[in-house]
Amino acid sequence: MTWQFVVAGLAVGVLVGMTGMGAGSLMTPILIFVFGFNPATAIGTDILHGAVFKSVGGIRHYKLGTVQAKLSGWMFLGSAPASLLGVALASYLKRTYGSGVQSTEGYVLGGALLLGALGMLAKSVIRVREAPDEPFVLRGRDKVAAVLIGLAGGFIVGLTSVGSGVFFGLTMLIVFPLRAHKVVGTDILHAAGLLWVAGIGHFIAGNVDLHAVGWLLIGSIPGVLAGSQFSIHVGDRMLRILLSLVLFASGAKLVDPNGNSWIAVAGAYVVFTAATLGAVRLRDNLRIASVARID
């Protein structure tokens, strides 16, 4: 397979460029369900692919001035060593319990995808008040928070490849007084460094298919550049929500590979998502009506 990897990389690249969503949440299930990779190799291959992929985006954002480099560095201080612990645990699970879809690694990845889908849904519906576009000064508690966020997120990324785009981005939006475009730039630059550390760790552990990495990059690099141009024409919230449904169904299938209960779970998630969107729309309408009465 060659051109199929290029097409997969292009599709994921365009989606990441349009939504700012982490590539790992999408590429890992594609490698497992479409190309037949075992979970351990899918995770390692996707992480090393993401390292190169995110580096391109990180350099671009740095030149645009949308990066808080010091904040990224403090998160990296926690995430880099934690990611290696995640890689070590992933390799241990592979050696001890096997590397098939029904392995412990497959269940762990499935759980991470389920949480990633919920995180993406939250990122789509939670509105965080925009901070003033002023210089952000890191205080002592900000540095501590950044290291702790890095420790938790780095371990998850090293173990499952999921979280670099959803977990860190959502957490920074809530914890730090940054405008959204600076959260995206800081997240991408940090993710690039983190994925290089975790990717090299997976390569040493033998969990990387370099042939797949090369062909994926041929599609994903131009895809992310094109997707960033399309982003202004596409409804970002709806696209994220649809992708969260795909992630949830993938995670449910990994958790229950031989049964059909994952269909019912995915269906329940669709109902939950629809109810959440209805509640958000009702809240927005009430807010608009309240403002109109005041005026």
MARVEXZA-873755 format. One record per residue: x, y, z of N, C-alpha, C in turn. Coordinates in pm, whole numbers, plus 50000, padded with zeros to 5 digits. Example, Ala and Ser with C-alpha at 12.3 -4.5 7.8 and 13.67 -1.06 7.14 Angstrom:
BEGIN
TORKOL/51319/49431/50780/51230/49550/50780/51320/49670/50780 .
TORKOL/51285/49775/50708/51367/49894/50714/51290/50003/50787 .
//
This chain:
BEGIN
TORKOL/50084/49880/50000/50000/50000/50000/50088/50125/50000 .
TORKOL/50061/50213/49908/50134/50340/49905/50039/50458/49892 .
TORKOL/49966/50461/49777/49877/50575/49755/49766/50581/49860 .
TORKOL/49729/50464/49916/49626/50467/50019/49673/50544/50142 .
TORKOL/49801/50529/50177/49856/50606/50288/49856/50755/50257 .
TORKOL/49888/50789/50132/49890/50930/50092/49750/50990/50107 .
TORKOL/49649/50916/50062/49511/50965/50071/49470/50982/50217 .
TORKOL/49505/50883/50301/49472/50894/50444/49541/51014/50507 .
TORKOL/49670/51034/50474/49743/51148/50527/49683/51280/50482 .
TORKOL/49643/51285/50354/49583/51408/50300/49452/51439/50371 .
TORKOL/49367/51338/50390/49237/51359/50455/49255/51408/50598 .
TORKOL/49343/51343/50673/49366/51384/50812/49430/51522/50817 .
TORKOL/49524/51548/50726/49588/51679/50723/49490/51792/50699 .
TORKOL/49398/51773/50605/49298/51875/50577/49209/51898/50699 .
TORKOL/49165/51790/50763/49078/51802/50880/49149/51872/50996 .
TORKOL/49277/51839/51017/49352/51903/51125/49371/52052/51094 .
TORKOL/49400/52083/50968/49417/52223/50931/49288/52303/50948 .
TORKOL/49174/52238/50927/49046/52307/50936/48997/52323/51080 .
TORKOL/49030/52227/51167/48972/52224/51301/49071/52246/51413 .
TORKOL/49201/52231/51385/49301/52240/51490/49305/52115/51577 .
TORKOL/49234/52011/51536/49227/51887/51613/49352/51805/51595 .
TORKOL/49395/51734/51701/49515/51652/51693/49503/51538/51594 .
TORKOL/49611/51515/51519/49609/51410/51417/49598/51271/51477 .
TORKOL/49652/51251/51600/49652/51118/51660/49513/51062/51683 .
TORKOL/49418/51149/51714/49283/51102/51742/49219/51038/51620 .
TORKOL/49260/51082/51501/49203/51029/51377/49290/50922/51313 .
TORKOL/49422/50948/51306/49509/50859/51230/49523/50721/51294 .
TORKOL/49532/50715/51426/49551/50585/51490/49436/50489/51460 .
TORKOL/49308/50529/51477/49201/50435/51439/49199/50402/51291 .
TORKOL/49240/50496/51205/49247/50466/51062/49350/50356/51036 .
TORKOL/49466/50367/51099/49571/50266/51080/49525/50129/51129 .
TORKOL/49444/50127/51235/49398/49999/51289/49286/49939/51205 .
TORKOL/49181/50018/51178/49061/49963/51115/49071/49957/50963 .
TORKOL/49145/50048/50900/49154/50049/50755/49275/49971/50705 .
TORKOL/49390/49988/50772/49513/49926/50723/49554/49802/50801 .
TORKOL/49480/49768/50906/49506/49644/50977/49626/49644/51069 .
TORKOL/49675/49762/51112/49787/49768/51205/49743/49720/51343 .
TORKOL/49835/49658/51417/49805/49631/51557/49815/49762/51635 .
TORKOL/49747/49773/51750/49743/49901/51822/49879/49959/51855 .
TORKOL/49974/49876/51899/50105/49928/51939/50177/49993/51822 .
TORKOL/50178/49926/51706/50244/49982/51588/50170/50103/51534 .
TORKOL/50038/50100/51540/49959/50215/51495/49992/50339/51579 .
TORKOL/50003/50321/51710/50033/50432/51799/50172/50488/51770 .
TORKOL/50273/50401/51764/50410/50447/51739/50425/50513/51603 .
TORKOL/50365/50455/51500/50373/50511/51365/50307/50648/51360 .
TORKOL/50191/50659/51421/50118/50785/51419/50193/50894/51496 .
TORKOL/50254/50858/51609/50326/50958/51688/50446/51012/51612 .
TORKOL/50526/50925/51549/50642/50974/51474/50597/51055/51352 .
TORKOL/50491/51012/51286/50433/51090/51176/50389/51227/51226 .
TORKOL/50324/51229/51342/50276/51355/51398/50389/51449/51437 .
TORKOL/50505/51395/51475/50618/51479/51512/50662/51567/51395 .
TORKOL/50675/51506/51277/50714/51582/51158/50600/51675/51116 .
TORKOL/50482/51620/51118/50361/51691/51077/50340/51817/51160 .
TORKOL/50347/51803/51293/50326/51917/51382/50441/52017/51377 .
TORKOL/50562/51969/51345/50676/52061/51336/50653/52165/51227 .
TORKOL/50596/52122/51114/50565/52216/51005/50468/52322/51055 .
TORKOL/50363/52279/51123/50264/52374/51175/50321/52462/51284 .
TORKOL/50407/52405/51370/50467/52483/51478/50556/52595/51427 .
TORKOL/50637/52565/51325/50724/52667/51266/50640/52779/51205 .
TORKOL/50532/52741/51139/50446/52841/51076/50383/52933/51181 .
TORKOL/50332/52874/51289/50269/52955/51393/50371/53043/51464 .
TORKOL/50493/52992/51483/50597/53072/51548/50628/53196/51466 .
TORKOL/50635/53180/51335/50662/53294/51247/50546/53394/51248 .
TORKOL/50425/53343/51270/50308/53430/51274/50291/53501/51408 .
TORKOL/50372/53463/51507/50364/53526/51637/50249/53477/51722 .
TORKOL/50197/53358/51695/50082/53305/51771/50125/53196/51869 .
TORKOL/50248/53205/51919/50301/53104/52011/50349/53169/52140 .
TORKOL/50312/53113/52252/50368/53150/52382/50478/53047/52412 .
TORKOL/50598/53078/52367/50707/52980/52371/50742/52938/52514 .
TORKOL/50739/53032/52609/50774/52997/52747/50672/52901/52807 .
TORKOL/50546/52924/52780/50442/52833/52830/50460/52695/52769 .
TORKOL/50489/52691/52640/50514/52565/52572/50632/52492/52636 .
TORKOL/50737/52568/52670/50854/52507/52732/50827/52448/52868 .
TORKOL/50747/52517/52951/50714/52465/53084/50628/52339/53074 .
TORKOL/50535/52336/52979/50456/52213/52960/50546/52099/52914 .
TORKOL/50640/52130/52826/50732/52028/52774/50819/51970/52885 .
TORKOL/50850/52052/52985/50931/52005/53097/50863/51888/53168 .
TORKOL/50730/51889/53172/50658/51777/53232/50622/51669/53132 .
TORKOL/50586/51710/53010/50533/51613/52913/50642/51522/52853 .
TORKOL/50763/51573/52835/50869/51493/52771/50902/51367/52852 .
TORKOL/50939/51380/52981/50967/51257/53057/50843/51170/53078 .
TORKOL/50726/51234/53094/50604/51156/53115/50569/51075/52991 .
TORKOL/50597/51131/52872/50567/51058/52748/50651/50931/52738 .
TORKOL/50776/50938/52785/50862/50819/52781/50810/50711/52877 .
TORKOL/50751/50753/52989/50687/50656/53077/50568/50590/53006 .
TORKOL/50493/50670/52930/50383/50614/52852/50431/50516/52747 .
TORKOL/50541/50549/52679/50598/50458/52579/50643/50328/52646 .
TORKOL/50707/50341/52762/50754/50222/52834/50637/50132/52872 .
TORKOL/50528/50192/52919/50411/50113/52956/50348/50048/52833 .
TORKOL/50343/50122/52722/50288/50065/52598/50371/49944/52553 .
TORKOL/50503/49954/52561/50590/49843/52522/50573/49725/52616 .
TORKOL/50556/49755/52746/50534/49647/52843/50403/49573/52814 .
TORKOL/50297/49649/52785/50169/49586/52754/50178/49500/52628 .
TORKOL/50256/49549/52531/50272/49473/52405/50344/49342/52432 .
TORKOL/50451/49346/52512/50528/49225/52542/50449/49128/52628 .
TORKOL/50374/49180/52722/50308/49095/52821/50174/49040/52773 .
TORKOL/50097/49124/52705/49960/49086/52671/49935/49075/52521 .
TORKOL/50037/49096/52438/50019/49088/52294/49985/49222/52235 .
TORKOL/49976/49227/52100/49956/49356/52032/49837/49355/51938 .
TORKOL/49746/49259/51952/49629/49256/51866/49523/49356/51912 .
TORKOL/49417/49366/51831/49308/49458/51865/49245/49420/51999 .
TORKOL/49246/49290/52034/49185/49245/52158/49281/49251/52276 .
TORKOL/49401/49307/52256/49499/49315/52362/49463/49425/52462 .
TORKOL/49535/49425/52574/49516/49531/52673/49543/49667/52611 .
TORKOL/49644/49675/52523/49675/49801/52457/49556/49850/52374 .
TORKOL/49485/49757/52311/49367/49794/52233/49258/49852/52321 .
TORKOL/49240/49793/52439/49138/49845/52531/49177/49982/52585 .
TORKOL/49306/49999/52616/49353/50129/52666/49332/50236/52559 .
TORKOL/49369/50204/52435/49351/50299/52326/49203/50330/52306 .
TORKOL/49117/50229/52315/48974/50251/52301/48922/50347/52406 .
TORKOL/48966/50329/52530/48926/50420/52637/48973/50562/52612 .
TORKOL/49097/50575/52559/49151/50708/52529/49070/50776/52418 .
TORKOL/49028/50700/52318/48946/50757/52211/48810/50802/52263 .
TORKOL/48752/50724/52354/48624/50764/52413/48639/50897/52488 .
TORKOL/48746/50909/52566/48770/51034/52639/48802/51148/52543 .
TORKOL/48878/51115/52436/48909/51217/52337/48785/51270/52268 .
TORKOL/48690/51181/52240/48564/51224/52178/48487/51317/52271 .
TORKOL/48483/51284/52400/48416/51370/52496/48487/51505/52508 .
TORKOL/48622/51501/52504/48698/51625/52510/48673/51713/52389 .
TORKOL/48662/51651/52273/48636/51728/52151/48496/51789/52154 .
TORKOL/48400/51712/52207/48265/51765/52221/48266/51885/52316 .
TORKOL/48338/51872/52426/48347/51982/52522/48413/52104/52458 .
TORKOL/48517/52079/52379/48588/52190/52314/48498/52259/52212 .
TORKOL/48399/52187/52161/48309/52243/52061/48198/52328/52122 .
TORKOL/48156/52293/52244/48039/52360/52302/48072/52457/52415 .
TORKOL/48191/52438/52478/48228/52529/52587/48279/52660/52529 .
TORKOL/48224/52767/52574/48269/52899/52531/48350/52962/52643 .
TORKOL/48478/52984/52616/48565/53048/52714/48580/53194/52677 .
TORKOL/48562/53282/52774/48572/53425/52747/48710/53460/52694 .
TORKOL/48714/53530/52582/48841/53567/52521/48918/53664/52610 .
TORKOL/49046/53634/52630/49130/53724/52708/49177/53839/52620 .
TORKOL/49210/53954/52681/49265/54064/52601/49392/54022/52531 .
TORKOL/49414/54077/52412/49533/54041/52335/49653/54120/52388 .
TORKOL/49696/54083/52509/49806/54150/52576/49916/54048/52605 .
TORKOL/50040/54096/52632/50148/54002/52666/50111/53918/52787 .
TORKOL/50134/53787/52777/50102/53695/52884/50228/53672/52968 .
TORKOL/50221/53708/53095/50336/53693/53185/50314/53569/53271 .
TORKOL/50406/53474/53263/50396/53352/53341/50427/53379/53488 .
TORKOL/50332/53351/53574/50355/53360/53717/50392/53222/53770 .
TORKOL/50428/53217/53897/50472/53091/53956/50367/52983/53945 .
TORKOL/50241/53016/53976/50135/52914/53970/50108/52870/53827 .
TORKOL/50129/52961/53729/50112/52923/53588/50216/52819/53547 .
TORKOL/50338/52837/53597/50445/52742/53565/50416/52604/53626 .
TORKOL/50370/52605/53751/50335/52478/53816/50221/52409/53740 .
TORKOL/50119/52487/53704/50005/52431/53629/50051/52375/53495 .
TORKOL/50142/52446/53428/50190/52400/53297/50265/52268/53309 .
TORKOL/50349/52254/53412/50423/52129/53430/50328/52014/53462 .
TORKOL/50228/52038/53548/50132/51933/53583/50049/51891/53462 .
TORKOL/50007/51989/53383/49934/51958/53260/50022/51873/53167 .
TORKOL/50150/51911/53158/50243/51835/53074/50261/51692/53122 .
TORKOL/50271/51673/53253/50288/51539/53308/50171/51449/53272 .
TORKOL/50049/51499/53295/49930/51418/53267/49914/51393/53118 .
TORKOL/49920/51500/53038/49900/51485/52895/50011/51409/52826 .
TORKOL/50135/51429/52869/50247/51359/52807/50238/51209/52824 .
TORKOL/50198/51165/52942/50183/51021/52967/50075/50962/52877 .
TORKOL/49963/51032/52863/49854/50983/52779/49897/50974/52633 .
TORKOL/49969/51078/52585/50013/51078/52445/50113/50966/52420 .
TORKOL/50209/50947/52511/50308/50841/52492/50247/50702/52491 .
TORKOL/50140/50684/52570/50076/50554/52580/49981/50526/52466 .
TORKOL/49907/50631/52419/49797/50607/52326/49803/50687/52196 .
TORKOL/49887/50791/52187/49897/50886/52076/49781/50984/52074 .
TORKOL/49682/50969/52161/49566/51056/52164/49585/51164/52270 .
TORKOL/49548/51287/52240/49548/51390/52342/49627/51514/52311 .
TORKOL/49722/51509/52217/49807/51626/52195/49726/51746/52146 .
TORKOL/49620/51722/52068/49542/51833/52017/49417/51863/52098 .
TORKOL/49358/51760/52158/49233/51779/52232/49261/51816/52377 .
TORKOL/49341/51735/52446/49364/51755/52589/49436/51887/52617 .
TORKOL/49548/51910/52552/49626/52030/52582/49553/52158/52540 .
TORKOL/49491/52156/52423/49421/52274/52376/49306/52313/52467 .
TORKOL/49223/52214/52503/49108/52241/52590/49155/52290/52727 .
TORKOL/49258/52227/52782/49307/52264/52914/49363/52406/52914 .
TORKOL/49439/52442/52812/49495/52577/52806/49386/52682/52792 .
TORKOL/49281/52651/52717/49170/52746/52703/49107/52778/52839 .
TORKOL/49099/52677/52925/49033/52693/53054/49127/52754/53159 .
TORKOL/49254/52711/53159/49345/52746/53268/49415/52880/53248 .
TORKOL/49456/52910/53125/49540/53028/53102/49464/53138/53028 .
TORKOL/49493/53265/53059/49424/53378/52994/49483/53408/52856 .
TORKOL/49459/53319/52761/49512/53334/52626/49399/53342/52525 .
TORKOL/49420/53416/52418/49324/53416/52308/49334/53283/52233 .
TORKOL/49224/53246/52167/49214/53114/52108/49325/53086/52006 .
TORKOL/49360/53186/51923/49460/53160/51820/49598/53136/51881 .
TORKOL/49624/53196/51999/49751/53172/52065/49753/53036/52136 .
TORKOL/49635/52990/52179/49626/52855/52234/49660/52752/52127 .
TORKOL/49606/52771/52007/49633/52678/51897/49782/52676/51863 .
TORKOL/49843/52794/51848/49984/52800/51812/50073/52741/51919 .
TORKOL/50045/52773/52046/50125/52720/52157/50110/52568/52166 .
TORKOL/49988/52520/52147/49960/52376/52152/50036/52302/52043 .
TORKOL/50036/52356/51922/50103/52287/51810/50254/52283/51830 .
TORKOL/50314/52396/51876/50459/52397/51898/50497/52299/52008 .
TORKOL/50421/52298/52117/50449/52204/52225/50433/52060/52179 .
TORKOL/50326/52035/52102/50300/51899/52055/50412/51848/51966 .
TORKOL/50470/51937/51885/50579/51896/51797/50696/51841/51878 .
TORKOL/50739/51915/51982/50850/51868/52065/50815/51740/52139 .
TORKOL/50694/51736/52196/50650/51618/52270/50647/51493/52183 .
TORKOL/50593/51507/52062/50581/51391/51974/50716/51342/51924 .
TORKOL/50814/51433/51910/50949/51388/51874/51006/51298/51983 .
TORKOL/50989/51338/52108/51040/51256/52219/50971/51121/52222 .
TORKOL/50836/51122/52220/50761/50997/52225/50783/50913/52100 .
TORKOL/50794/50980/51982/50814/50907/51857/50947/50834/51853 .
TORKOL/51053/50900/51899/51184/50835/51902/51181/50718/52000 .
TORKOL/51109/50738/52114/51096/50628/52209/51026/50508/52147 .
TORKOL/50919/50532/52073/50848/50420/52007/50934/50358/51897 .
TORKOL/51013/50440/51827/51101/50386/51723/51204/50291/51784 .
TORKOL/51264/50330/51897/51362/50245/51964/51296/50116/52012 .
TORKOL/51169/50128/52054/51097/50010/52103/51047/49920/51991 .
TORKOL/51064/49963/51864/51021/49881/51750/50875/49892/51717 .
TORKOL/50812/50004/51755/50669/50022/51732/50636/50115/51616 .
TORKOL/50730/50135/51522/50710/50231/51413/50728/50164/51278 .
TORKOL/50637/50191/51185/50648/50147/51046/50692/50269/50964 .
TORKOL/50823/50277/50934/50877/50394/50865/50822/50408/50723 .
TORKOL/50791/50297/50658/50733/50303/50525/50600/50379/50528 .
TORKOL/50517/50346/50627/50388/50415/50640/50407/50562/50676 .
TORKOL/50503/50592/50764/50528/50731/50805/50560/50817/50683 .
TORKOL/50650/50768/50596/50691/50846/50479/50576/50877/50386 .
TORKOL/50494/50777/50357/50383/50799/50264/50271/50883/50326 .
TORKOL/50250/50868/50455/50150/50952/50522/50189/51099/50515 .
TORKOL/50318/51128/50532/50365/51267/50530/50348/51331/50393 .
TORKOL/50361/51252/50288/50343/51307/50153/50203/51365/50137 .
TORKOL/50105/51305/50204/49969/51357/50198/49937/51459/50305 .
TORKOL/49987/51437/50428/49942/51518/50541/50001/51659/50542 .
TORKOL/50126/51676/50496/50186/51809/50500/50114/51907/50407 .
TORKOL/50095/51874/50278/50015/51968/50196/49870/51975/50242 .
TORKOL/49819/51866/50302/49681/51866/50349/49659/51967/50460 .
TORKOL/49751/51976/50557/49732/52070/50667/49745/52214/50619 .
TORKOL/49831/52237/50519/49844/52372/50465/49718/52413/50390 .
TORKOL/49660/52318/50315/49536/52347/50243/49420/52363/50341 .
TORKOL/49415/52278/50442/49306/52283/50539/49302/52414/50613 .
TORKOL/49419/52473/50641/49421/52600/50712/49356/52711/50629 .
TORKOL/49360/52698/50497/49295/52795/50410/49144/52773/50404 .
TORKOL/49101/52646/50413/48959/52614/50407/48886/52649/50536 .
TORKOL/48961/52664/50646/48899/52676/50777/48804/52795/50787 .
TORKOL/48830/52900/50710/48745/53019/50720/48611/52999/50651 .
TORKOL/48596/52890/50573/48473/52868/50496/48387/52756/50554 .
TORKOL/48434/52687/50659/48363/52570/50710/48319/52594/50853 .
TORKOL/48198/52546/50886/48148/52556/51023/48231/52467/51114 .
TORKOL/48318/52528/51195/48414/52453/51276/48344/52367/51381 .
TORKOL/48242/52422/51448/48177/52348/51556/48113/52220/51505 .
TORKOL/48038/52228/51397/47967/52110/51347/48065/52002/51301 .
TORKOL/48176/52044/51238/48274/51947/51192/48339/51875/51310 .
TORKOL/48371/51948/51415/48430/51887/51534/48333/51785/51596 .
TORKOL/48206/51821/51599/48106/51733/51660/48093/51604/51579 .
TORKOL/48090/51616/51448/48082/51496/51364/48205/51407/51384 .
TORKOL/48323/51469/51395/48444/51391/51417/48443/51325/51554 .
TORKOL/48386/51393/51653/48380/51333/51786/48293/51206/51784 .
TORKOL/48189/51205/51699/48106/51085/51686/48185/50969/51627 .
TORKOL/48268/51001/51528/48353/50898/51466/48451/50843/51569 .
TORKOL/48513/50929/51646/48609/50886/51748/48541/50798/51853 .
TORKOL/48422/50839/51895/48354/50762/51999/48319/50622/51947 .
TORKOL/48270/50614/51824/48237/50483/51767/48362/50396/51754 .
TORKOL/48476/50456/51715/48602/50381/51704/48646/50330/51840 .
TORKOL/48638/50417/51941/48677/50375/52075/48589/50264/52129 .
TORKOL/48457/50277/52107/48364/50174/52154/48391/50040/52085 .
TORKOL/48427/50043/51958/48457/49920/51885/48583/49854/51938 .
TORKOL/48685/49934/51973/48808/49877/52028/48784/49816/52166 .
TORKOL/48699/49879/52244/48669/49826/52377/48588/49696/52368 .
TORKOL/48504/49684/52264/48420/49566/52246/48438/49512/52104 .
TORKOL/48558/49455/52071/48590/49417/51934/48505/49304/51876 .
TORKOL/48453/49214/51960/48383/49097/51909/48231/49105/51924 .
TORKOL/48182/49203/51997/48039/49213/52020/47976/49326/51942 .
TORKOL/47847/49345/51964/47773/49451/51896/47724/49559/51993 .
TORKOL/47761/49547/52120/47714/49645/52217/47772/49784/52188 .
TORKOL/47886/49789/52114/47946/49919/52083/47851/50002/51997 .
TORKOL/47764/49935/51918/47668/50008/51835/47568/50082/51924 .
TORKOL/47521/50013/52027/47426/50076/52119/47492/50191/52195 .
TORKOL/47620/50171/52234/47691/50276/52307/47712/50398/52218 .
TORKOL/47750/50372/52092/47769/50483/51998/47637/50555/51972 .
TORKOL/47528/50478/51963/47397/50539/51944/47358/50627/52062 .
TORKOL/47389/50580/52184/47360/50660/52303/47441/50790/52301 .
TORKOL/47563/50781/52249/47647/50902/52240/47587/51002/52142 .
TORKOL/47529/50952/52032/47464/51041/51936/47349/51115/52004 .
TORKOL/47269/51041/52082/47157/51103/52153/47209/51206/52254 .
TORKOL/47315/51170/52327/47374/51262/52424/47425/51388/52356 .
TORKOL/47491/51372/52241/47543/51486/52167/47430/51577/52120 .
TORKOL/47324/51517/52068/47209/51596/52022/47146/51673/52138 .
TORKOL/47135/51609/52254/47079/51677/52371/47169/51792/52416 .
TORKOL/47302/51769/52410/47396/51874/52448/47385/51994/52355 .
TORKOL/47378/51967/52225/47364/52076/52128/47234/52152/52149 .
TORKOL/47126/52078/52180/46998/52145/52206/47006/52236/52328 .
TORKOL/47075/52188/52433/47090/52270/52553/47174/52394/52526 .
TORKOL/47281/52377/52447/47367/52492/52413/47291/52594/52330 .
TORKOL/47213/52545/52234/47135/52637/52151/47031/52712/52235 .
TORKOL/46965/52641/52328/46868/52705/52417/46935/52812/52502 .
TORKOL/47054/52779/52554/47128/52877/52635/47161/53001/52554 .
TORKOL/47208/52981/52430/47244/53095/52346/47122/53180/52313 .
TORKOL/47008/53114/52285/46886/53189/52254/46838/53271/52374 .
TORKOL/46846/53211/52493/46806/53284/52614/46898/53403/52639 .
TORKOL/47028/53384/52610/47124/53493/52629/47095/53607/52532 .
TORKOL/47065/53572/52408/47034/53675/52308/46907/53749/52345 .
TORKOL/46804/53675/52391/46679/53737/52431/46699/53831/52550 .
TORKOL/46785/53790/52643/46812/53874/52760/46882/54003/52721 .
TORKOL/46978/53994/52630/47048/54113/52583/46953/54207/52509 .
TORKOL/46861/54149/52428/46765/54229/52353/46672/54305/52448 .
TORKOL/46633/54241/52559/46545/54309/52654/46616/54427/52720 .
TORKOL/46744/54407/52752/46822/54515/52815/46836/54634/52722 .
TORKOL/46860/54604/52592/46874/54711/52493/46740/54781/52471 .
//
